[in-house]
Amino acid sequence: MNPDFIIVGAGSAGCAMADRLSADGQHQVLVIEFGGTDAGPLIQMPGALSYPMGMKRYDWGYQSEPEPHLGGRRLATPRGKVIGGSSSINGMVYVRGHAKDFDHWQESGATGWSYADVLPYFKRMENWEPRGHGGDPDWRGADGPLHVTRGTRENPLVTAFVEAGKQAGYQTTDDYNGEQQEGFGPMEQTTYKGQRWSAANAYLKPALKRPNCEMIRAFARRVVIEEGRAVGVEIERGGKVEVIRAAREVILAASSINSPKILMLSGIGPAAHLAEHGIEVVADRAGVGQNLQDHLELYLQMAATQPVSLFKYWNLLGKAYVGARWLFTRTGPGASNQFESAAFIRSAAGVDYPDIQYHFLPIAVRYDGQVAAEGHGFQAHTGPMRSPSRGRVQLASADPAAAPSILFNYMSQEKDWADFRTCIRLTREIFGQEAFAPYAGHEIQPGADVQTDEELNAFIAEHVESAYHPCGTAKMGAVDDPMAVVDPECRVIGVEGLRVADSSIFPRIPNGNLNGPSIMVGEKASDHILGRTPLPRSNAEPWMHPDWQGSQR
Ligand SMILES: Cc1cc2nc3c(=O)[nH]c(=O)nc-3n(C[C@H](O)[C@H](O)[C@H](O)COP(=O)(O)OP(=O)(O)OC[C@H]3O[C@@H](n4cnc5c(N)ncnc54)[C@H](O)[C@@H]3O)c2cc1C
């Protein structure tokens, strides 16, 4: 193939672009992906979500540098290394983000990315099935490739969580991806007919059926730039280094960790840092690798006094039953990610839109499945949405095979600590409501004796984990913003023929999980790449709490 467009990375954004750029048959599209097949239940069965992350076969296996504000802990930074990228190893939770997140993108220089601009793209990508739990179809998309559904919500703990939120005086919302994000309600997942609906299933596999879309399995080392123009990609496959040329453009969609790494290896980045590694500077862009953001979270775990939780399946026989039922019928506990209730709340009066997210799980277990708690239980994952801490991705070496150096600077601001203490205290209040009275036993974690600010801080320092939402390392912004890496059409500033379109370009982390917004970026970037007029802006007005200034809930 003589590709017009080369896309590096078949992840959330890359798959969407493979589909949209090849759809009209006018352009030859080549996707370069280092990871392999996504076949098999470990990836395709939603209930198996804790397995692929951390597996060498599916995960790049990165970790942070010792985090100075967390006592030198290194935190796992999984990134998908498989077709579908991180959408093939993620938790499948589907959240668009809050309208105000995108308005903030626009205000910070990403012109044309306000909520009114991006809402039509969220609708275009979605194929929404509310499963009888409410929600307003006018706010949702019905014909897109990305199936979005909800779990069966059969477990009584799942509905108790929403009821408890209501009893504590919070809003409820029957669709946080619709008009009103704020409140307690059903959580949505990217699954379809009981199967993980990754970006590979939604976009890439259909696209690869077209004669003008191809994928090769190779490791992208750097972008080849001649006289200020990206002309191709240097790859390694089968032990050989070769260059594949692109007639029109190279588009990086290798994730917020690997896209900035590839930019730097290609001579695009902070000049002094490139010089340290002996890399010739093509474009001195101070922002490459900077502005790294993430969500941290904690699990508050309660013991259950009744045998209602998913713990009944947490043994060899139970797992065999779940697996077999899923294999034969695509139903049962294996058909859901089990995140079936959610909440988005504000930490204080005067905060204008939610800054805390909850995922509720009807079992007490670690995300990576490593430690199942003592018996029947349940837990809420909670954490602040807009941490002021910022980190960076840098090269550890000029060798493309070396892992990059990732430092998040987690919890570097006093606000981070105060916000987490608030999360814990608010969660205890929610678990203390009547709705949980039939089920709530003792607090497993942090434990009832952990109460003072100092005690809570010690618990937080030891137990916070990444929610696996790194982003922002090739920020989109105005051309005259020295820290912007791409302009509002995703073009790398200072180089012709090169774009970045993935979670790296988020100016600021949105309120929720990042697969949805990453796919949206791929969708919208495709229109820019093809020179199309963007979809008409929406004039829908999202709900805001009428008394946000005076009331926390
Ligand atoms: C364990 C985990 C759980 C998560 N849970 C959720 C969740 O429940 N809901 C949610 O919305 N979000 C979740 N996320 C986050 C979300 O999945 C990611 O933010 C999103 O998928 C990022 O999309 P992307 O396009 O930026 O990059 P990715 O999807 O990571 O894609 C990058 C692709 O580029 C490829 N690549 C990278 N470097 C090279 C190279 N040099 N050569 C060739 N190919 C390369 C990679 O192999 C990968 O396929 C989770 C993430 C993880 C890791």
The ligand as an SDF file (V2000), in Angstrom:
LIG
                    3D

 53 58  0  0  0  0  0  0  0  0999 V2000
   -6.4700   -0.6520   33.0490 C   0  0  0  0  0  0  0  0  0  0  0  0
   -7.2120    0.5240   32.4870 C   0  0  0  0  0  0  0  0  0  0  0  0
   -8.5400    0.7380   32.8700 C   0  0  0  0  0  0  0  0  0  0  0  0
   -9.2410    1.8210   32.3520 C   0  0  0  0  0  0  0  0  0  0  0  0
  -10.5730    1.9280   32.6110 N   0  0  0  0  0  0  0  0  0  0  0  0
  -11.3180    2.7960   31.8950 C   0  0  0  0  0  0  0  0  0  0  0  0
  -12.7290    2.7450   31.9110 C   0  0  0  0  0  0  0  0  0  0  0  0
  -13.3460    1.9060   32.5890 O   0  0  0  0  0  0  0  0  0  0  0  0
  -13.4170    3.6290   31.1500 N   0  0  0  0  0  0  0  0  0  0  0  0
  -12.7900    4.5630   30.3800 C   0  0  0  0  0  0  0  0  0  0  0  0
  -13.4680    5.3730   29.7410 O   0  0  0  0  0  0  0  0  0  0  0  0
  -11.4510    4.6470   30.3550 N   0  0  0  0  0  0  0  0  0  0  0  0
  -10.7020    3.7660   31.0470 C   0  0  0  0  0  0  0  0  0  0  0  0
   -9.3500    3.7680   30.9220 N   0  0  0  0  0  0  0  0  0  0  0  0
   -8.7180    4.8340   30.1210 C   0  0  0  0  0  0  0  0  0  0  0  0
   -8.9480    4.7300   28.6160 C   0  0  0  0  0  0  0  0  0  0  0  0
   -9.0700    3.3920   28.2060 O   0  0  0  0  0  0  0  0  0  0  0  0
   -7.7940    5.4400   27.9000 C   0  0  0  0  0  0  0  0  0  0  0  0
   -7.6940    6.7520   28.4010 O   0  0  0  0  0  0  0  0  0  0  0  0
   -8.0020    5.5170   26.3960 C   0  0  0  0  0  0  0  0  0  0  0  0
   -8.2130    4.2340   25.8700 O   0  0  0  0  0  0  0  0  0  0  0  0
   -6.7920    6.1720   25.7530 C   0  0  0  0  0  0  0  0  0  0  0  0
   -6.9400    6.1710   24.3630 O   0  0  0  0  0  0  0  0  0  0  0  0
   -5.7670    6.6130   23.4150 P   0  0  0  0  0  0  0  0  0  0  0  0
   -6.3070    6.5870   22.0250 O   0  0  0  0  0  0  0  0  0  0  0  0
   -5.1710    7.8770   23.9070 O   0  0  0  0  0  0  0  0  0  0  0  0
   -4.6010    5.5240   23.5930 O   0  0  0  0  0  0  0  0  0  0  0  0
   -4.6310    3.9300   23.6330 P   0  0  0  0  0  0  0  0  0  0  0  0
   -6.0080    3.4040   23.5690 O   0  0  0  0  0  0  0  0  0  0  0  0
   -3.7660    3.5160   24.7620 O   0  0  0  0  0  0  0  0  0  0  0  0
   -3.9520    3.5150   22.2360 O   0  0  0  0  0  0  0  0  0  0  0  0
   -2.6160    3.6450   21.9050 C   0  0  0  0  0  0  0  0  0  0  0  0
   -2.2320    2.5370   20.9340 C   0  0  0  0  0  0  0  0  0  0  0  0
   -0.9680    2.8320   20.3500 O   0  0  0  0  0  0  0  0  0  0  0  0
   -0.1750    1.6610   20.3230 C   0  0  0  0  0  0  0  0  0  0  0  0
    1.2380    2.0780   20.3350 N   0  0  0  0  0  0  0  0  0  0  0  0
    1.8430    2.8280   21.2850 C   0  0  0  0  0  0  0  0  0  0  0  0
    3.1310    3.0170   20.9750 N   0  0  0  0  0  0  0  0  0  0  0  0
    3.3460    2.3930   19.7880 C   0  0  0  0  0  0  0  0  0  0  0  0
    4.4910    2.2420   18.9650 C   0  0  0  0  0  0  0  0  0  0  0  0
    5.6470    2.7980   19.2730 N   0  0  0  0  0  0  0  0  0  0  0  0
    4.3550    1.5390   17.8250 N   0  0  0  0  0  0  0  0  0  0  0  0
    3.1620    0.9700   17.4750 C   0  0  0  0  0  0  0  0  0  0  0  0
    2.0450    1.0810   18.2300 N   0  0  0  0  0  0  0  0  0  0  0  0
    2.1460    1.7840   19.3790 C   0  0  0  0  0  0  0  0  0  0  0  0
   -0.5810    0.9240   21.5780 C   0  0  0  0  0  0  0  0  0  0  0  0
   -0.2180   -0.4280   21.5370 O   0  0  0  0  0  0  0  0  0  0  0  0
   -2.0800    1.1740   21.6100 C   0  0  0  0  0  0  0  0  0  0  0  0
   -2.7850    0.2130   20.8880 O   0  0  0  0  0  0  0  0  0  0  0  0
   -8.5980    2.7330   31.4620 C   0  0  0  0  0  0  0  0  0  0  0  0
   -7.2830    2.5180   31.0870 C   0  0  0  0  0  0  0  0  0  0  0  0
   -6.5920    1.4160   31.5730 C   0  0  0  0  0  0  0  0  0  0  0  0
   -5.1890    1.2020   31.1230 C   0  0  0  0  0  0  0  0  0  0  0  0
  1  2  1  0
  2  3  1  0
  2 52  2  0
  3  4  2  0
  4  5  1  0
  4 50  1  0
  5  6  2  0
  6  7  1  0
  6 13  1  0
  7  8  2  0
  7  9  1  0
  9 10  1  0
 10 11  2  0
 10 12  1  0
 12 13  2  0
 13 14  1  0
 14 15  1  0
 14 50  1  0
 15 16  1  0
 16 17  1  0
 16 18  1  0
 18 19  1  0
 18 20  1  0
 20 21  1  0
 20 22  1  0
 22 23  1  0
 23 24  1  0
 24 25  2  0
 24 26  1  0
 24 27  1  0
 27 28  1  0
 28 29  2  0
 28 30  1  0
 28 31  1  0
 31 32  1  0
 32 33  1  0
 33 34  1  0
 33 48  1  0
 34 35  1  0
 35 36  1  0
 35 46  1  0
 36 37  1  0
 36 45  1  0
 37 38  2  0
 38 39  1  0
 39 40  1  0
 39 45  2  0
 40 41  1  0
 40 42  2  0
 42 43  1  0
 43 44  2  0
 44 45  1  0
 46 47  1  0
 46 48  1  0
 48 49  1  0
 50 51  2  0
 51 52  1  0
 52 53  1  0
M  END
$$$$
